[in-house]
Structures are given as C-alpha cells and as structure tokens.
C-alpha cells in the first residue's frame, strides 16, 4: 500500500469540497440548526431559551440522527459511480494505484470534509454557548461531537459501498435515499412493531442487540447512556441491557460500521 | 501516398504481446481468442464496429480487466501482479469519451495525474504547451471546448514519458488542424521509440498514419497487417481514371477489349476503368499504343474504409 497515492486522491476530494464551499455550507447548516434547537428545544414544554447542556445534547441528538446520515449519504454516493460515469475511473485505475488505495483515498478525503464541517459547525455552537456549559458539560458535548463524527463516517462508508455496487449515478442516489429511509425512519418502527406485535414476550433483550444493526441507533445509545439526565429524558434505559451501556463498546460497534461497509466495497470494487 | 513503415524488429521482445486472450462475460465473448504482437516504435491501429472488443482489449492490455484465459505482456512484463506499478508508469492511456474534472484547471488536472503516476510536476507546463493549451493552463476545465478537453486528456497520457501509449478515439472532437498536430506529435514520439496503439472510427484518418492495423469483429481478429497488405488480402479492384479527349475514348475502349474482368465507363473527359489489382500493369501496357492521346492516368487504391467493409463482409 502506498500512502502518497491515498493522500493524493484524498487531498483532491477534500480540496474539491472546500473549494465548492460544501464544508462551509454544511458547517453553517449544523450551526444554525443546533442554535435553533438549543434555543427553541423546550418550546413544547412551554419555555424558550438556552437550558442545561443535557437538554441541549438530547435535542441535538434527535436532530443529528436525521441530518448527518442524510448529509453523509449524499456526500458519498457519487464517490466511485461518478468517476465511472465520467469515464475517468478506467483512467485512474490505469495509473500505478490499487483499487483499495483509490477507495481509501476517496473515503478519507470525503471523511475529512465531513469531519471538519461537523466539528466546525457544532464547535461554533459550543463556543457560543460556553457560558452555559461547565467543564463537565463541555466534556459531554465533546463526546456528542465525536459520536456525531463517527455517525457521519459510518453512513459515509455505507454511501461509498452503494457507490461501488451501482453503475449509474441515478441508481446510486436512489439507493442512498432508500438507505436513509431504512436506517433512520423504518428500522426502529419495524423493531417496535415486532416488540408490540409479540406483546414484548419474544426477545426483549434480543431487540436491544438488534439495535446494533443500525448505526443511527448505536449513535443514540452512545449519547443517551453517556448522560444520566439524558437517559432519564429518553426513558429507554429499560430496553437496553447494561452490557451494552458502555461508551467504548458502542464506539467499537460504530468503528465496525465504518470498517465493514468499506471492506465490502473494496471486495466488490470492479473496474 | 503510403508512409513507409519503419523496419520492425521482431528480434527484441515486442512492446505488446497478446497471446490467446479471451474475456468472457457469461455468454458474451467480448474478446474471443486474440493473438497480437505490436513492435516497439510501431503505430498500430485498432478498428472495428462499436462492441467489437476494442475497448475491452485495451483494458486487458492495461491490466484493468483480467483475462478469462490467455496472456498479455507489455514490455515483456505482465501489467498485473507485484510489479504492476513499475509497468504502469511506462503506460499512457486516454480512455474514450473521458470527462476530466470540471472544477480543476488544466495545470491542476495534470498535477493530479502526475502525482498519481509518479511523474515530475515540472513536466506539466511543457506538456500543456505540446498539446497547444499553454495559454489555457489556468482556466477551469469547465470552460474548455470538447477539443481542448481531448487535448488535455492526451497531455495526461504523455505524463511520465510513457513507452507505450494506448489511445481510444483520441481525435474525437478535434478540429482538422488539431488532428494534424496530434498525428505530428505521434510521429515525434514514434521517432524516439514510443509504441502507440490507437483506435478511431474515422478510417480515412488512420489510413495514412498507422504502420499496421487490426480489424476486430465480435471479439475476434478479422484481419491484421499494413493498409496495403489488407488491400491485397481483400482482393479489391483498383480504379483507373483515364483522361482522354472524347474522340479518343473509343480507341481506348478498343485497346482494353482483350483484357478480362474490366469494367469501363465512359464519361465527359475520359474513361473510368475498374480492374483487378493484378491487371494493373496489363491495363497500362494495353493503353501504351494511344501515346500522348492519353493525357493523364490516375490510379486509385481502395480506401481503408472500402477494405474494412469488404473484409467485414468476409
């Protein structure tokens, strides 16, 4: 493996996203949405204004769980299929570069763009709200930012897999949207439906483990269980066994969600 | 006018060697048993209908597509396996209809590919100049015309001073002057020993410019040789234009009457004779008695296009 080949590809992808202001636009979206949520998040309870860090994080988690997977999927679906449709994939692969290097370069460049916009967007919120936060609060907020980055990287990995498996951009974009619907909207409903239909008699614990099959749920568990107050807000404690309520374990599962789709993509990547 | 092909030395290993190459996609035999040797410093044309297997063969030579069976060597080495990087640094490739990156400018595009190829970045401005884009290096590729994009693609293929160039429809979108410049560059490269394989659908363009060519049909090699050799293989008749005063036409017809297999058509200002290749000298001999009454003679070889369609008819 030659790292300078990976960095050449990654550098181009990253610069492209900086140059077309993608990073800036996404960072601003994160900032604006999270400020709005932090301020108006309590409106349903009849109050507006900034509240505790726990409330803010709990509100942001519900935002991020929709937004980041969508942004990551839209960022990544074009990675390989776009080169294929342009006819430049054959050209790239005719150079002294392996398919794995090309794939990793694409992924790392896009990952850097997504990570930077996530950190910049939410980091700006942290700067704006630092007076409300104490050190412990900032620590938790840092954990939230880190898990948001991981969530983005996991869905980016899925997007690159879809990009490798398809041969037309339109199909890849359709599949990316379908993946978003499935993981973000449908998956939990199916689990809940199964739980309700069986009256909770079948595998209450198994359902909790099934949550690991969805990186969005892993993200939720990761954040919900890092904060006592958030945990009580969600009331989910009862269905997630204590064995899973370990941030390092959930972090490892998330890492699996990053590595596995990429590994599959590398395996299925044909010129 | 036919170019004299340079002497082809088959004693050294050929630049490209394809032996019994097959590529099957299920029931589709995209490449179906091709044997081919391209000598160092040769300009070699590859022609055929769309879907004949040209692009697949290119990709096999580049090592992008593994052969179902058979062996392919470039410069004596395989393009796959452990030494693939070294082999590919000596290859230049221009894919058909490639769209380069709109958001980069010309120079950035070359820099990107030069880094990947391990070629010195310092080559890039000179290459832009070589393809006539010296003034456009700082302009975004988005603003390039089709011909400019194609020239940029060609410059990209020349990065790292490749020993073997594989050019798929390289003149697509070029204007006549650019086509002429393009082939002049190919001849310069040939002079320093670069081997060039080129495809084109514009057969008239290849006719005078390739040393040898291969006709591909349904993944098989249908014919292989110089344009002249293919003409002879095709047994296509020659066309001889005789310029005569109208009064002398009957004498010419009479003179040719003893010869077999000719078709003569009289028209204002002369006679058109279509004759088998081997009857050419007999026709000229039979016309000798006309002396200066025969004002001019032009002999037309069948074009590569005629030969192509004739050979494809089988």
Interface residues (C-beta under 8 A of the other chain):
Chain A: X2 X4 X5 X8 X9 X12 X16 X19 X20 X86 X87 X88 X90 X91 X92 X93 X94 X95 X96 X97 X271
Chain B: X59 X62 X63 X64 X65 X84 X85 X86 X88 X89 X91 X93 X94 X95 X96 X97 X98 X99 X100 X101 X103 X112 X113 X115 X116 X117 X118 X156
